[in-house]
Amino acid sequence: MSQQDGTFPDIAPWASPAARTRIAEVAADLADLWGGLSADGVARTVEGALREHARQFDDEGIVLYAGTNAMSGAARRAAEAPVGGRPSMGWPGEKYQAGLDRLDLLEVLTPALVARLVGARFAEVRSHSATMANLAVYTALTEPGDTIAVLPERAGGHTSHHAAGAPGVRGLRVVELPYDVDAYDVDLDALPGFLRSERPRLVVIGASLLLFPHRIAAIKEVVSEAGASLLYDASHMAGLVAAGRFQRPLTEGADLLTFSTYKSFGGPPGGVIATDDAALAERTSDAVFPGLTANYDAGRLAPLAVTAAEILDDGGAYADRCVAAARSFASALAEEGFTVAGADRGFTDSHHVAVDVAALGGGRAAMARLAEAGVYLSAIGLPWQRDGEPDRGLRIGTQEVVRRGLGDADLRRVAALMADLLLRDTDPGPVREAVARIRRSSAGL
Ligand SMILES: *Cc1c(COP(=O)(O)O)cnc(C)c1O
């Protein structure tokens, strides 16, 4: 065995060439640790990596990645990791284990708070991720072999909507909704005929990039006529939706709402399913427990409750700042010479901004170049992308920089630094220093 002869094992011989190259690099750095393995050595190495990551990413980086956030001080204080190792199974009053009564309040308070925020009667908060929440919805509403209709990936359809992800696990047939590029939404004219011929049980909207609201009421009408249910995945929009901004998916007609709790919502990692329909609530909740989750992780529910209460308290001010920051950042990027999506509609109605960087080598290359200078974000497909074309876009979310206290002037400066790097081909070294200075002087978290 390679473990015994001291060389580091090949942990994923099936991974892509790029992944294998990076894994081999990391494994080479770990060779000494592996050769003289000790608990102490591993603890020190792991702590060192976390410390260095926090310095580079949290303290000196500017995080524009849309799928993350920084938890508030109070939420961080409430996050008690060790309690997650205290399995707690079943509803309060019928726990499999004894001695957990003090934690019952987490399971009663958290869903009530989250449901109130998103305007739902019921919220299931025990899922460990939105992917698992989506799988629970598929489990509750479909049988293997059924069809679901989802947004194409270039229009922000997420892996957990597509055959490579959770629907594949459930054995579902996945078809792509017709999409209207100009409307940034489902093609309403083509939808009725499409649903008649494909006959999906479930239609999934809500995307990883959402600049403008879906026309939910119009979509719902057609989906209902076709006898299907409508799921709105608000993973990215949850912080806005919870604040009563952007759109109210359940009020506007979605049957179910799922979302991640750690993106714009700003809480710990986790997933939520919310609905007004008691029968759907029962079926999806049963799919979460006992279906897909045993221990729900009590350590996660405490910061989730605190985060939800903070959103309630704040009255939408944070969400409004995120949207305002996205609009002014988008116009600053356009003034710098970038091709920013949605220019004819004020760029965005959410905290997302999308930049088309196909002419600059594509999203992945631009992402890597920005990361060298301490600006972190991701590539994304754009609706006008051709089949098989690599991701054209950069996706930006303002939810973290707003929490960090970056103001309009800071963001204009960041837009200029991004232009230096990507449009004027400046050396990343000095840009990185300028980025760290902006971050260090920011007034927030
Ligand atoms: C990020 C994302 C998810 C997955 O969330 P996890 O909690 O990380 O599983 C699901 N759906 C959409 C649309 C997303 O953008």
The ligand as a Tripos MOL2 file, in Angstrom:
@<TRIPOS>MOLECULE
LIG
   15    15     1     0     0
SMALL
NO_CHARGES

@<TRIPOS>ATOM
      1 C1        -25.7060   27.5310   -5.1860 C.3       1 LIG1
      2 C2        -26.9670   26.9890   -5.7260 C.ar      1 LIG1
      3 C3        -27.4890   25.8000   -5.2060 C.ar      1 LIG1
      4 C4        -26.7180   24.8910   -4.2890 C.3       1 LIG1
      5 O1        -26.6340   25.3050   -3.0130 O.3       1 LIG1
      6 P1        -25.9070   24.3940   -1.9300 P.3       1 LIG1
      7 O2        -26.5260   24.8730   -0.6600 O.co2     1 LIG1
      8 O3        -24.4620   24.7210   -2.0240 O.co2     1 LIG1
      9 O4        -26.1970   22.9770   -2.2270 O.co2     1 LIG1
     10 C5        -28.7320   25.3740   -5.6510 C.ar      1 LIG1
     11 N1        -29.3980   26.0730   -6.5730 N.ar      1 LIG1
     12 C6        -28.9200   27.2080   -7.1170 C.ar      1 LIG1
     13 C7        -29.7160   27.9380   -8.1570 C.3       1 LIG1
     14 C8        -27.6680   27.6910   -6.7200 C.ar      1 LIG1
     15 O5        -27.1560   28.7830   -7.2860 O.3       1 LIG1
@<TRIPOS>BOND
     1     1     2 1
     2     2     3 ar
     3     2    14 ar
     4     3     4 1
     5     3    10 ar
     6     4     5 1
     7     5     6 1
     8     6     7 2
     9     6     8 1
    10     6     9 1
    11    10    11 ar
    12    11    12 ar
    13    12    13 1
    14    12    14 ar
    15    14    15 1
@<TRIPOS>SUBSTRUCTURE
     1 LIG1         1 GROUP 0 **** ****
